[in-house]
């Protein structure tokens, strides 16, 4: 064997050894990172429907009302139990076991409020992840803002940005969330959603309110005009400006598909809710959610009463006097939109709606409009 051959084989062996060493180092680093998450945050939520007696034997509460909670509820507020009682009930701020990750102006806030009524749920309202990178510090900061939950409750949170603007963070949270975490996604007729979003932005962004003439108002780099039609259709060409955020958000299947196609989360972890049906009658929707989350039965028809003037539903739960009806700013009247504009919008969304129905196995009436 020549000297060059021996040198070549030696170099090959060194390369193999270096590759094995690098792979081992990366694997060890990842396992250390995963372990550090487990060491610094409570990785798994507690078992919701189980309790233990004084002998440590597992027993099941006979009803949801028996589940120990961490807050005191009064007519206009709720506050945490005193620290000593929280310690007895093992009330802690925990990693969520389920999340509301639906879309803006689809009913996520009302859904969250109704979820919060369930004794077996402890849910935060809109809580964005506090960093672009998922690490120990950012996860701990996130958990520190969670509400207290007892060992008998399911900790939850809401973030409407996790399927849209913060999708990369949502995917990066995979090692942190329980492997069987569940996600609620509430969807609404995308045309109605876009109109609601337009009204909401004008009301919240400082747009002119004392003029009846045409105006242009800049918000987050996009132009909003004095009418919905002049905002989403180009005033000169009359073409739909489909990349405007209020229109693009209604292409639900694109963001949902991008999450599921990466095989990070499975379809069975997602529960899709018809926002239109939820607005018409929340009771059957909330019962379906109970079953999806494996919660003890709680919701009753009497828990939801319809507000006479606007037709929205309010809570009617005696044990929860802190919440009754939605925020007064909800339910703003929608402007009249021409039939031609509506037809163009429904034509635009139709292929996305049909793809959503087919790929996710959904049967919401508006998906076939």
N, C-alpha and C positions, 0 to 999 in steps of 0.2 A: 504493500500500500504506500502511495507517495506521501511525502510530507504535506503537500497541499490538501490531499484528501483527509488526512488526519486533522489538519487545521480546520477544514470545512465542517467535519463532524463535530469537532469541539465547539465551534461557533454555534452550530445548530443546537447542541445540548444546552449551551448557555442561554440561548434565546428561549428555549422551552422552559428552563428553570425560572427565568425572569417573568415569563407570562403567567406561570403558575403562582409565583409570588405576588404579582400584581392582582390577580383574581382573588387570591386568599385575602389580601389586604382590603380590597373593595368589599368583599363579603363580610369581613369582620367589622369594617366601618359601618356598613348598613345595619348589621345586627346591633351594633352599639347604639346607633341612632334610634332604631326602633325601641331598644330597651330603655334608652333615656326618655323617650316619650312616655313609656309605661311607668317609669320611675317618677315622672314629674306631674302627670295628669292622671285622673281616673279614666282608664281607657274604655271600660265597658259600663253601660248604665245598669242599674239594679234590675232584678226580676220584679216586674210590675205587680203581678197578681199573687204574690206569696208573702207570708208573714211567718214569724217564728214565735213559739210560746216560750215560757220561762225555762223550759228544758232544752230549748234549741231545736225542737221538732218543727218542721215546716207545716204550716196550716194556711188555708186560703180564706181571705176575708169573704164573708157571705154576700157583700154588696160593695159597690164602689165607694159609698159614703164611709165605709169603715177604714179606708186607706188613710194613713197618717199624712198630714200636710204640714207645710213649713211656714204658713202665713196666717195672719189674722185679717179677716175681711170685714170692712165697715162700709156704710153707704157711699162714701166718696173716695175711698182709698183702700189699699191693702198694704200691710207692713209685715216684715219678717217676725217670727216668734222671737222671744228673748233668747239670748245665746245659750243659756243653760238648757232650755227646752229643745233648741235645735240640736244640741249635742245628744240628748236622750233619743231623739227621733232620727239621729244620724243624717241631719239635713246638711247637704254639701252642695257646692257648685260643681256640676259634673259635665263631662263630655256628652253632647246630645246623642240619643239613640234614634231620633227621628228628626226630620227637618221639613219645613214648608219652603219649597224652592220654586214656587210658581212665578208667574209673570206680573209685571206692573199693571194695575188697573183691571185685574181679573177677579178681585175679591179676596186677596191674601190677608188683608188686615182683619176683615170680618171673620174669615175662617180662623185666624189665629185667636181672636177674642172668644169665639165659640169653643175652640179646643181648650182654652184656658179655663173654661167652666168645669171641665171634667176633673174629678178628684184625683184620678190616676195620672194626670198630666201636669207637668210644671214647664211652662213654655215662656221664652223671652219673645218680645216683639222685635221689630226689625233690628238685627244685630249683624253688622258687616264684619267680615274678618279683618283684623287690624293690621295686616301687612301683606306685601306681595309675595313673600317667601314663607313657606311653612317650616317653622323650626320650633324648638322648645319655648323660646321667649314669646313668639307670636301665638302659639297654641295656649300657653298659660294665660296670656293676656285675654284671649278670647274666652277661655273658661271662667276667668275671674269676673266676667260680666254676665255669666249665666245666672238665672234665678236659682234659689235654693230648691233642692228636691230631696225628698226622703228616700229611703231604700225601697219604698213601695211605689214610687212614681216613675214615669217615663220622662226623662229630661228632653226637652225639645227646643228648637229655635227656629226663627224665620229669617230668610235672606233671599229676597227676590232677585238678587244679582248673581246667584250661584249658577244659573243656567245661561246667563247672558254675559254681562261685563266681567264677572269674576269666575268664569268657567275653569280657568287654569288652577285657581285656588281650590275649587270644588274637587277637581281631579286629584290635586296634590294632597288633599286631606284623607285620601284612602287609607294610609297606614295608621291614621289617628282615630278615625271613626270605627265603631264596632263593625265587624265584617258583615253582620246582618242588619245594618242600619237601613231605615226605611225613609222614603221621600214622598211628600205630598206635592203634587203639581196641579194647580187649579188653572184651567184654561177657559177662555171666553170667546164668543164670536169675535174674530179679529177686527172686523169693521167697527163694531161697537166699542171694542177696546181702544182703537185708534182715536175715535171721537172723544172718549172719556179722557184719554191721555192729553189730547189737545186742550180740552177745557181745563184740566188739572194744571197743565204747564202755564197757561195764560193767567190762571188765578194765583199761581205761586211764584212766577218769575218776574213780576214787576211790569208786565205788559200794560199798555195804556188802557185805562178803564173809563176815561171821561171824554171819549171821542166816538162819533158814529161814522166817521169817514175811514178810508183805507189807511192802514199803517203796516209797517214792517218792524218786527221786534226780534233781536238776535238773542238766542238762548243756547248755550253750549255749542256754539259754532254753527247753528242752524237757524234759518229764517222762519219766523212764525208771523202770519199775516192776520188780518182782522176777521177772516172767515176760515173755516176748516177747509173748504174746497180750494181757496186761493193759497192755502198752506201746503196741501199735499199734491195739488196739480199746478204745474208751471203756468203762471198767469199769461205768458205769451204763447207757448206751444200747446197748452192744455193737456200735456202728457203727465202721467202719474210719476211723481218723484219717489220711486220705490225704495231708494236707499236712505230716505229720511228715517230717523230712528223710530218715530211713532208708527211708521208703516212696516219697517223691517222687523220690529219685535213680534209682529203677528205671524211671521213665518215660523211657527213653533217647531215644526218638524226638523228644521235645520239644526237648532241647538240641541234638541233632544237626541237626535240621531248622532251628533258629534260626540255626545257623552257615552251613549250605549255602544257605538261602533268601536270604541277604544277598549271595550271589555273591562272597564274599570268597575262599573256597577252593572247589575243584571236587571232585566226588564221586571222581574218579579219583585224587585225592591221599590218600584215606583207605582204609586196609586194616582191615576189621573182623574180629576174631578171636573165635571161640567159646571163652569161658573154661571152659565145662564140658568140651569136647573137649580143651582144652589141659591141664586137670588130669588127664584120663584118659591122655593120651599127647602129650607136648610135641613129639616129634620131627617129625611131619609138619607141625605148625604152624610150627616154626622153619624148615623147608625152604621153606614158602610165603612166609614173611617175607623170606628171602634173595632169592627171585625178585622180590618186590614192591620191595625196596630196591636191586635190581640189584647184588647183592653176589656175589663169587666163592663157589663152593660150599665149605662147611666142615663143617656139622653132619653127624654120623654117628649111627646108631642106638646105638652103644656109648657115646656121650657122655651118655646119660641112663639112670640106673639107678633102680629103684623101691625106696624105703625100705620095709623089711619090715613094721614095726609100724603106721605110719599110712598107708602106700600112696602117699605123695608122691614125686615124682621129684627126684633129686639130680644134680648135675653130676659127670661122670667124664671130665674133660679133663686129660690129663697135663700140658700146658703151663700150666695154670691151677690150681695147688694152693691158691691163696688162697680159692677158693670151692668148697664141696662141697654142703651141704644148706641148706634154708631156715632162717630164724630159728627157734629153739626155741619161740617164742610162737605160731607158726603152727599151724594144724590143731587148734584147740580143738574139743572135742565139741559138737555142736548139741543143743539141748533137744528133747524130744518136743513136737510141736504137734498139736493135734486135727485130725482130717480136715475138720471143719466150717470151722475157721479157714483151713486150707490152701485149701479150695475157694473161700472168699470172696476170698482173696488172688489166686489164679489167675484168678478171674472179673474182678477189678479190673484186672489187668495185661494181660489178653487183647487188648483193642483196641489198646493201645500196642504190644504185641509184633507183632500182625498188621500194623500200619501200618509198623513198622520193617522187617519182612520184605519188604513190598511196595515201599516207597519206596527202600530201599537194596539190594534184590535179594539178600537173605540167605536161607539155607536151614538155619539152625541148628535142630536138632530141638525144643528147648524153645520156640522162637518159635511153634510150632503147638499147644502144650499147652493 
